[in-house]
């Protein structure tokens, strides 16, 4: 396919729209609010000569793999102001996400054979501008790259199949294996991309008799083996340099989890969670994921039968999309089963939002939504009235089962607001708090599902009347509305709350210039805001806390605390107050100086201090 001027205009426009949607909120952010962000940003800091090992170990020692270190490297190298660094890194996420509708457009035009540029643009926008996907991609974690690389892998598989020359096919094959492994490098969940890509490559010969369409096994698996070896070497480097032997595995299947699937309580917990995840997938995409899953099964079945109703491009895209979602779903639900079971049958009553999670599966939403819109609007013969009825039954049954089996467990439990995603729309929460709980959470979440189901029926009706443009417009309007609502009420509000808490103390320490060269430790006392935010703001310092080492062994450090300790609580060592600071302000964290050497160094810089006597 030769790209026309109109194609280029459409792709540039899609890029610009997505960049605005993602970029504007990114520039409103100034600090991290989740522990995952510290885990990923720590790797980037290492590449710029900063070792945040004490901070990450004091914050639980969670290890999320290293791949994102290279994504945000430029902001760390170019800027010195930590607030600008964080904004720039968030904007980098927006730049990457802006490529997803462009790739979707290219796939629609070249491989799904959409003749009109307008149709390809609508398909691309509806496939990439998905509220729950964009919402999770804002945070500085590995999710953004998993979302982007899911599209990249799909595109490279198709490019390798339909390459004009053997050399071009080899290049795309190697790039495919690299991107799949790099997804794994960004997060352990990326192993799904490796498996989905490998299975798709292996199964392509069963879809087509054309030998020139088959991806060369030797090039794919040989290069993948090389990249996996390199990955293992880099894992050792980052883990040894930052975590040592104290890494807490934040990913991977916890021990004993698989045994739970053989027990009654484990099976019941899994069913409740699986229903919650399906409910979130279907409702947050207005039923498109449900349609996409059914359509993928239909298309793959027709491909196996060598039916002329579908092309090998459609079959390959459907196969990869289905495997990506199914793999992410199984890996995610099994990973959380142990903690979810504790919520249902144990004493643990925290993080119940895990039973309605979408973060671990949203990276695979895009291709499913593309397949869904494609069969509903442009390839209607593949998705007839029976398939439509099945999709409505699937969404409706999931809503009913969710209401009866899963939703009752949502009341009076603890949730992290950002992980409830779109489902929080009809749940009143405190904008300034990271977590919430309430008596009527289940009712609000169910209401969201009812509204989503009604909108899904409207979309199907519009598609049935051949009003695909109106259907896509409706989906886009709702998605942008939900995205804006959640970003404003969750992401930005949490950012502003945390910023108000840490800005005074961190600004004061930064005002002392390069004193970190001689005194680089900052003790975040348990009453202070979380270390995860202070470490990213105080980039050149080593943050420490109670979990890292004994307080008594730490001297000549800055101490950040919210409450002024009384004489009985005061640990050993000499403490000093910084003159002019409002230590009676109960809303902010304060900075204390511990140790005479640090006190003398500050006085040499013109800072006036007073000994604290309790």
VOGU-3710 file (C-alpha; in Angstrom, 3 decimals, decimal comma):
1> xxxxxxxxxx> 0,000/0,000/0,000  1,307/3,404/-0,987  0,610/6,036/1,648  -1,140/9,073/0,218  -1,013/12,670/1,390  -4,402/12,163/3,026  -3,039/9,133/4,901  -0,167/11,187/6,274  -2,545/13,958/7,345  -4,754/11,433/9,146
11> xxxxxxxxxx> -1,813/9,814/10,954  -0,351/13,155/12,007  -3,778/14,260/13,235  -4,262/11,056/15,245  -0,811/11,472/16,760  -1,554/15,085/17,687  -4,949/14,307/19,249  -3,557/11,472/21,349  -0,566/13,594/22,365  -2,857/16,357/23,612
21> xxxxxxxxxx> -5,086/13,925/25,504  -2,114/12,285/27,218  0,308/15,196/27,285  -1,815/17,859/28,979  -2,467/15,730/32,098  1,187/14,660/32,096  2,328/18,265/32,359  -0,018/18,765/35,332  1,856/16,139/37,353  4,848/16,804/39,573
31> xxxxxxxxxx> 5,368/13,818/41,858  4,854/10,071/42,038  2,085/8,612/44,163  2,583/4,854/43,707  5,418/2,597/44,837  5,700/1,077/41,346  6,944/4,387/39,978  9,840/4,441/42,416  10,664/0,875/41,400  10,931/1,801/37,717
41> xxxxxxxxxx> 12,468/5,284/38,070  15,201/3,888/40,323  16,676/2,078/37,318  16,823/5,272/35,270  18,476/7,089/38,156  21,204/4,439/38,220  22,075/5,139/34,582  22,644/8,813/35,499  24,981/8,037/38,397  22,407/8,070/41,198
51> xxxxxxxxxx> 21,846/4,977/43,303  18,502/4,971/45,088  19,110/1,580/46,669  18,504/2,799/50,206  15,241/4,445/49,175  13,870/1,438/47,311  14,851/-0,981/50,076  13,366/1,312/52,726  10,148/1,294/50,729  9,778/-2,477/50,603
61> xxxxxxxxxx> 12,469/-3,383/48,071  10,026/-4,092/45,245  11,650/-5,054/41,957  9,762/-4,410/38,694  12,523/-5,196/36,142  14,661/-2,656/34,348  13,395/-1,971/30,802  11,818/1,421/31,482  15,215/2,795/32,558  16,087/3,612/28,939
71> xxxxxxxxxx> 12,700/5,175/28,163  13,079/8,092/30,584  16,837/8,494/30,348  16,823/11,781/28,388  14,711/13,746/30,934  17,086/12,620/33,691  20,114/13,689/31,656  18,759/16,990/30,327  16,971/18,506/33,320  18,130/19,185/36,886
81> xxxxxxxxxx> 14,886/20,295/38,520  13,208/17,084/39,785  9,727/18,472/39,106  10,657/19,151/35,475  12,230/15,684/35,257  8,991/14,080/36,411  6,859/16,160/34,037  9,199/15,398/31,135  9,190/11,670/31,891  5,378/11,727/32,016
91> xxxxxxxxxx> 5,352/13,564/28,682  7,610/10,879/27,218  4,847/8,415/28,113  2,432/10,622/26,196  4,731/10,628/23,146  4,899/6,856/23,088  1,145/6,489/23,569  0,549/8,927/20,699  2,035/6,350/18,319  -0,670/3,749/19,078
101> xxxxxxxxxx> -3,458/5,265/16,922  -0,912/5,759/14,133  -0,043/2,053/14,175  -3,743/1,177/14,360  -4,400/3,392/11,330  -1,621/1,742/9,337  -2,914/-1,749/10,190  -6,437/-0,735/9,189  -5,385/0,695/5,848  -2,774/-1,826/4,777
111> xxxxxxxxxx> -3,858/-5,115/6,310  -7,592/-4,769/6,941  -7,955/-3,122/3,536  -10,102/-0,176/4,580  -10,458/1,867/1,408  -11,402/5,210/2,923  -8,993/7,217/5,058  -11,911/8,371/7,200  -12,818/4,777/8,051  -9,243/3,923/9,009
121> xxxxxxxxxx> -9,042/7,035/11,184  -12,270/6,140/13,003  -11,109/2,570/13,528  -7,725/3,747/14,833  -9,224/6,307/17,218  -11,750/3,846/18,605  -9,040/1,221/19,091  -6,435/3,421/20,781  -8,377/6,142/22,604  -9,647/3,843/25,344
131> xxxxxxxxxx> -10,183/5,520/28,701  -8,986/2,707/30,959  -5,891/2,075/28,836  -4,882/5,734/28,739  -5,584/6,134/32,442  -3,122/3,388/33,401  -0,535/4,593/30,859  -0,138/7,997/32,565  1,744/6,543/35,525  5,513/6,038/35,276
141> xxxxxxxxxx> 5,405/2,261/35,337  5,895/-0,486/32,785  2,236/-0,488/31,694  2,676/2,196/29,053  5,367/0,260/27,241  3,367/-2,989/27,385  0,454/-1,161/25,756  2,624/0,321/23,022  4,626/-2,851/22,352  1,439/-4,896/22,015
151> xxxxxxxxxx> 0,651/-2,776/18,962  4,252/-2,884/17,755  4,409/-6,684/17,948  1,132/-7,024/16,041  2,415/-4,660/13,360  5,797/-6,396/13,024  4,145/-9,820/12,746  2,064/-8,559/9,818  5,009/-6,683/8,288  7,163/-9,813/8,458
161> xxxxxxxxxx> 4,428/-11,892/6,827  3,920/-9,466/3,967  7,462/-8,200/3,486  8,447/-7,700/-0,138  11,913/-9,238/0,178  13,579/-11,938/2,276  15,927/-9,366/3,779  13,007/-7,195/4,841  11,278/-10,249/6,339  14,385/-11,112/8,347
171> xxxxxxxxxx> 14,650/-7,564/9,679  11,018/-7,452/10,811  11,353/-10,905/12,356  14,329/-9,862/14,448  12,623/-6,611/15,434  9,586/-8,623/16,494  11,623/-10,860/18,788  13,430/-7,828/20,221  10,181/-5,986/21,019  8,641/-9,059/22,626
181> xxxxxxxxxx> 11,692/-9,528/24,869  11,848/-5,810/25,601  8,249/-5,949/26,814  9,411/-8,637/29,222  12,333/-6,411/30,244  9,900/-3,589/31,105  7,735/-5,780/33,333  7,526/-9,474/34,129  4,010/-9,431/32,696  5,690/-8,835/29,345
191> xxxxxxxxxx> 6,380/-12,571/29,223  2,856/-12,767/27,821  4,079/-10,810/24,783  6,907/-13,279/24,309  4,536/-16,248/24,483  1,798/-14,649/22,344  4,301/-13,662/19,645  5,940/-17,096/19,647  2,604/-18,944/19,465  1,387/-16,706/16,654
201> xxxxxxxxxx> 4,582/-17,314/14,665  4,256/-21,058/15,226  0,582/-21,183/14,202  0,766/-19,010/11,077  1,553/-22,042/8,837  -1,764/-23,584/9,902  -3,568/-20,500/8,608  -2,059/-20,173/5,170  -0,644/-22,415/2,450  1,520/-19,589/1,140
211> xxxxxxxxxx> 5,075/-20,359/2,244  6,237/-16,787/1,641  3,838/-15,631/4,392  5,446/-17,763/7,082  7,830/-16,104/9,511  11,242/-17,852/9,583  11,543/-19,881/12,783  15,333/-19,856/12,935  15,578/-16,059/12,733  12,769/-15,518/15,221
221> xxxxxxxxxx> 13,666/-18,029/17,910  17,425/-17,641/17,398  17,351/-13,875/17,861  14,916/-14,248/20,758  17,349/-16,577/22,525  20,118/-13,995/22,122  17,918/-11,181/23,446  16,839/-13,284/26,428  20,482/-13,938/27,312  21,198/-10,192/27,131
231> xxxxxxxxxx> 18,106/-9,596/29,263  19,405/-11,981/31,918  22,752/-10,161/32,024  21,069/-6,758/32,410  18,763/-8,103/35,125  21,804/-9,166/37,130  23,445/-5,770/36,656  20,483/-3,677/37,837  19,497/-5,976/40,678  23,042/-6,291/41,993
241> xxxxxxxxxx> 23,704/-2,536/41,762  20,477/-1,427/43,467  18,792/-4,251/45,371  21,585/-6,686/46,091  20,013/-9,777/47,618  17,155/-7,852/49,223  14,810/-7,561/46,234  11,172/-8,230/47,016  9,626/-9,901/44,000  6,671/-7,726/43,070
251> xxxxxxxxxx> 6,001/-9,949/40,075  5,897/-13,670/39,451  3,514/-16,282/40,809  3,624/-16,455/44,648  4,452/-19,847/46,146  1,450/-21,981/46,948  -0,843/-20,127/44,539  -1,327/-23,012/42,119  -2,257/-25,311/45,013  -5,183/-23,013/45,798
261> xxxxxxxxxx> -6,743/-23,925/42,454  -7,246/-27,447/43,815  -9,090/-26,234/46,908  -12,707/-25,124/47,203  -11,942/-21,735/48,722  -9,273/-21,105/46,092  -11,593/-22,020/43,226  -14,398/-19,829/44,600  -11,977/-16,914/45,044  -10,707/-17,353/41,490
271> xxxxxxxxxx> -14,223/-17,411/40,028  -15,198/-14,218/41,875  -12,043/-12,479/40,717  -12,322/-13,745/37,127  -15,878/-12,422/36,921  -14,691/-9,075/38,314  -11,923/-8,808/35,740  -14,242/-9,710/32,859  -16,789/-7,216/34,144  -14,170/-4,470/34,239
281> xxxxxxxxxx> -12,905/-5,399/30,754  -16,378/-5,346/29,228  -17,848/-2,316/30,995  -14,808/-0,024/30,704  -14,740/-0,582/26,910  -18,549/-0,425/26,438  -18,651/-4,101/25,509  -15,981/-3,939/22,812  -13,644/-6,392/24,550  -16,485/-8,910/24,731
291> xxxxxxxxxx> -17,212/-8,469/21,018  -13,499/-8,650/20,243  -13,029/-11,929/22,098  -15,986/-13,564/20,368  -14,933/-12,198/16,987  -11,358/-13,434/17,462  -12,612/-16,949/18,199  -14,857/-16,873/15,112  -12,066/-15,587/12,860  -9,479/-18,064/14,145
301> xxxxxxxxxx> -11,963/-20,917/13,720  -12,630/-19,859/10,130  -8,893/-19,602/9,483  -8,323/-23,136/10,755  -11,004/-24,289/8,308  -9,229/-22,299/5,561  -12,421/-20,358/4,919  -12,337/-17,714/2,208  -14,469/-15,421/4,389  -11,377/-14,233/6,245
311> xxxxxxxxxx> -7,906/-13,259/5,155  -4,647/-14,381/6,726  -4,130/-10,774/7,919  -7,415/-10,829/9,798  -6,675/-14,271/11,220  -3,192/-13,343/12,399  -4,384/-10,140/14,055  -7,256/-11,979/15,756  -4,993/-14,772/16,974  -2,391/-12,414/18,443
321> xxxxxxxxxx> -5,059/-10,207/20,036  -6,795/-13,171/21,660  -3,543/-14,722/22,931  -2,390/-11,376/24,377  -5,589/-10,888/26,348  -5,961/-14,515/27,433  -2,336/-14,665/28,571  -2,583/-11,397/30,481  -5,852/-12,506/32,080  -4,572/-15,889/33,246
331> xxxxxxxxxx> -1,220/-14,565/34,478  -2,820/-11,655/36,343  -5,615/-13,580/38,031  -3,304/-16,396/39,132  -0,791/-13,846/40,443  -3,417/-12,175/42,667  -5,260/-15,314/43,723  -3,397/-15,761/47,013  -4,029/-12,215/48,246  -7,624/-12,224/47,010
341> xxxxxxxxxx> -8,317/-15,479/48,806  -7,044/-13,900/52,053  -9,563/-11,097/51,591  -12,423/-13,555/51,207  -11,470/-16,205/53,760  -8,759/-14,690/55,933  -8,186/-11,735/58,193  -6,728/-9,521/55,473  -9,165/-6,810/54,396  -6,997/-4,663/52,166
351> xxxxxxxxxx> -6,747/-4,085/48,424  -10,107/-5,587/47,535  -9,851/-3,595/44,291  -7,832/-6,550/43,003  -11,044/-8,442/42,349  -12,057/-5,824/39,762  -8,595/-5,042/38,396  -7,986/-3,907/34,826  -4,370/-2,780/34,946  -2,909/-6,222/34,195
361> xxxxxxxxxx> -5,102/-6,790/31,141  -5,665/-3,327/29,663  -2,463/-3,600/27,611  -4,345/-6,094/25,396  -7,559/-4,079/25,025  -6,491/-2,160/21,908  -6,317/-4,980/19,366  -9,515/-6,571/20,695  -11,322/-3,234/20,330  -9,958/-2,922/16,792
371> xxxxxxxxxx> -11,248/-6,373/15,856  -14,591/-5,546/17,498  -15,138/-2,301/15,614  -13,928/-3,906/12,395  -16,497/-6,725/12,477  -19,314/-4,504/13,729  -18,898/-1,791/11,097  -16,727/-2,870/8,178  -16,835/-6,688/8,056  -20,411/-7,262/9,149
381> xxxxxxxxxx> -20,675/-10,711/7,522  -18,261/-12,069/10,143  -20,405/-10,950/13,051  -24,049/-11,646/12,401  -27,104/-11,352/14,571  -26,297/-14,525/16,520  -22,827/-13,265/17,383  -24,287/-9,914/18,431  -26,831/-11,652/20,652  -24,042/-13,758/22,145
391> xxxxxxxxxx> -22,034/-10,621/22,947  -25,055/-8,979/24,602  -25,668/-12,175/26,578  -21,982/-12,252/27,571  -22,013/-8,662/28,857  -25,416/-9,085/30,510  -24,563/-12,385/32,184  -21,250/-10,993/33,418  -23,079/-8,007/34,918  -25,588/-10,275/36,686
401> xxxxxxxxxx> -22,916/-12,645/38,002  -20,800/-9,705/39,109  -23,742/-8,177/40,976  -24,523/-11,450/42,767  -21,103/-13,052/43,288  -18,420/-10,366/43,330  -19,921/-6,938/44,049  -21,097/-7,692/47,632  -17,453/-7,997/48,678  -16,719/-4,418/47,586
411> xxxxxxxxxx> -18,512/-2,740/50,472  -16,639/-1,521/53,573  -13,267/-2,614/52,208  -10,073/-0,753/51,372  -9,419/0,274/47,767  -6,637/2,102/45,985  -8,589/4,600/43,911  -6,474/4,455/40,761  -6,915/0,701/40,412  -10,695/0,925/40,434
421> xxxxxxxxxx> -10,254/2,895/37,223  -13,413/3,719/35,303  -15,575/1,840/37,798  -15,238/4,687/40,345  -17,385/6,982/38,210  -20,528/6,544/40,324  -18,726/6,070/43,638  -18,217/9,147/45,805  -14,652/9,244/47,134  -12,441/11,760/48,891
431> xxxxxxxxxx> -10,367/13,413/46,170  -7,498/14,071/48,534  -7,051/10,480/49,667  -5,218/7,676/47,878  -7,526/5,015/49,299  -11,220/4,884/50,067  -13,884/2,643/51,508  -17,646/2,911/51,709  -20,947/1,211/52,351  -22,318/1,674/48,855
441> xxxxxxxxxx> -19,323/0,971/46,599  -20,941/-2,078/45,026  -24,035/-0,083/44,075  -22,007/2,591/42,318  -19,869/0,075/40,461  -22,937/-1,904/39,355  -24,579/1,320/38,165  -21,556/1,972/35,975  -22,011/-1,482/34,444  -25,695/-0,876/33,759
451> xxxxxxxxxx> -24,951/2,431/32,012  -22,120/0,779/30,041  -24,444/-2,047/28,957  -27,089/0,423/27,764  -24,448/2,314/25,787  -23,221/-0,975/24,330  -26,753/-1,769/23,135  -26,923/1,691/21,548  -23,606/1,063/19,770  -24,893/-2,258/18,423
461> xxxxxxxxxx> -28,103/-0,577/17,248  -26,175/2,129/15,412  -23,926/-0,469/13,789  -26,951/-2,538/12,769  -28,394/0,534/11,033  -25,043/1,054/9,252  -24,250/4,177/11,237  -20,691/3,211/12,075  -19,450/6,800/12,187  -21,999/7,696/14,854
471> xxxxxxxxxx> -21,146/4,537/16,828  -17,434/5,377/16,837  -18,171/8,980/17,763  -20,270/7,839/20,720  -17,548/5,474/21,921  -14,884/8,174/21,604  -17,015/10,777/23,390  -17,687/8,489/26,352  -14,065/7,352/26,502  -12,634/10,884/26,508
481> xxxxxxxxxx> -15,226/11,946/29,076  -14,344/9,054/31,401  -10,626/9,601/30,899  -10,876/13,293/31,736  -13,061/12,614/34,778  -10,700/10,020/36,240  -7,519/11,940/35,512  -8,906/15,045/37,184  -10,479/13,315/40,182  -7,849/10,664/40,792
491> xxxxxxxxxx> -4,472/11,233/39,138  -4,205/15,008/39,403  -5,973/15,272/42,775  -3,679/12,647/44,302  -0,680/14,404/42,798  -1,724/17,756/44,252  -2,352/16,246/47,680  1,072/14,600/47,760  2,761/17,710/46,357  1,302/19,874/49,129
501> xxxxxxxxxx> 2,688/17,423/51,663  6,270/17,129/50,391  6,997/20,455/48,688  8,044/22,456/51,760  10,468/19,914/53,249  11,997/18,895/49,929  12,395/22,496/48,753  14,175/23,371/51,983  16,703/20,548/51,601  17,238/21,381/47,923
511> xxxxxxxxxx> 17,906/25,005/48,893  21,115/23,866/50,610  22,702/23,316/47,202  25,313/20,604/46,739  25,654/19,709/50,405  24,552/16,230/49,342  28,108/15,644/48,109  29,235/15,353/51,730  25,971/14,600/53,533  23,681/12,679/51,227
521> xxxxxxxxxx> 21,383/10,807/53,630  17,833/11,844/54,433  15,878/9,988/57,088  12,138/9,869/56,377  10,581/9,213/59,771  7,409/7,125/59,841  5,165/10,177/60,364  6,414/11,755/57,133  5,009/11,329/53,640  6,113/8,091/51,931
531> xxxxxxxxxx> 9,752/7,703/50,976  8,701/6,886/47,406  7,817/10,545/46,778  10,745/12,105/48,635  13,277/9,913/46,838  12,115/11,041/43,405  12,085/14,676/44,522  15,473/14,539/46,306  17,199/12,876/43,363  20,783/13,286/44,591
541> xxxxxxxxxx> 20,120/12,059/48,123  19,891/8,619/49,683  16,545/8,206/51,441  16,429/5,849/54,401  13,768/4,624/56,807  13,172/2,269/59,700  13,058/-0,793/57,436  16,494/-0,117/56,035  18,677/0,167/59,135  18,632/1,170/62,801
551> xxxxxxxxxx> 17,939/4,819/63,487  20,569/4,831/66,235  23,290/4,031/63,705  22,432/7,018/61,554  23,962/10,409/62,269  24,631/13,647/60,381  21,489/13,310/58,312  18,445/15,370/57,491  15,329/14,049/59,191  11,882/14,569/57,673
561> xxxxxxxxxx> 8,947/14,099/60,027  5,458/15,471/60,451  5,327/15,553/64,229  7,971/17,120/66,457  9,106/14,214/68,669  8,883/14,620/72,429  11,802/13,875/74,728  10,783/10,264/75,386  10,477/9,458/71,677  13,702/11,206/70,737
571> xxxxxxxxxx> 16,369/8,804/69,513  20,056/9,160/70,330  22,035/11,987/68,776  21,973/15,779/68,696  18,993/17,407/66,921  18,723/20,938/65,583  15,876/23,081/64,326  16,302/25,333/61,320  15,532/28,904/62,328  12,626/30,475/60,531
581> xxxxxxxxxx> 10,761/27,231/59,866  7,161/27,029/61,072  7,412/23,843/63,110  3,968/24,465/64,558  2,279/23,989/61,158  0,460/20,663/61,437  -0,250/20,213/57,712  3,302/19,833/56,427  6,348/17,661/56,977  9,325/19,333/58,680
591> xxxxxxxxxx> 13,095/19,079/58,325  15,324/18,488/61,326  19,095/18,282/61,377  20,672/15,358/63,206  24,395/15,460/63,988  26,874/18,188/64,845  29,001/17,811/61,693  26,017/18,416/59,414  24,975/21,308/61,630  28,411/22,917/61,267
601> xxxxxxxxxx> 28,412/22,386/57,506  25,067/24,151/57,217  26,226/27,045/59,385  29,199/27,512/57,079  26,630/28,017/54,314  24,870/30,713/56,345  22,067/28,578/57,755  21,033/29,432/61,313  20,114/26,522/63,592  18,949/26,075/67,173
611> xxxx> 19,550/23,019/69,323  16,422/21,034/70,051  16,035/20,174/73,727  12,562/18,633/73,714
//
